[in-house]
Amino acid sequence: MIRGRCPICSRAFEAESLDAHPSFPFCSPRCRLVDLGRWIDGSYAIPAGEAPVEGDSIGQEVDEDET
């Protein structure tokens, strides 16, 4: 027996097996699509730090002519 709580709508659900509940870990195909839509529109994006300023020594490539 699989018991869970949908990460989208928080509804509790039970299933005999994963084969019997193809939308796992979501309660329904609708919640599964809502989650997919959030990934597609960038709602789940990981915040990034500021990009290095041009001229920083971090990440600069060295020309072979300069060495």
Secondary structure in CASP SS format (residue, H / E / C, confidence):
PFRMAT SS
TARGET T0000
AUTHOR 0000-0000-0000
METHOD secondary structure of the structure
MODEL  1
M C 1.00
I E 1.00
R E 1.00
G E 1.00
R E 1.00
C C 1.00
P C 1.00
I C 1.00
C C 1.00
S C 1.00
R C 1.00
A E 1.00
F E 1.00
E E 1.00
A E 1.00
E C 1.00
S C 1.00
L C 1.00
D C 1.00
A C 1.00
H C 1.00
P C 1.00
S C 1.00
F C 1.00
P C 1.00
F C 1.00
C C 1.00
S C 1.00
P H 1.00
R H 1.00
C H 1.00
R H 1.00
L H 1.00
V H 1.00
D H 1.00
L H 1.00
G H 1.00
R H 1.00
W H 1.00
I H 1.00
D C 1.00
G C 1.00
S C 1.00
Y C 1.00
A C 1.00
I C 1.00
P C 1.00
A C 1.00
G C 1.00
E C 1.00
A C 1.00
P C 1.00
V C 1.00
E C 1.00
G C 1.00
D C 1.00
S C 1.00
I C 1.00
G C 1.00
Q C 1.00
E C 1.00
V C 1.00
D C 1.00
E H 1.00
D H 1.00
E H 1.00
T C 1.00
END
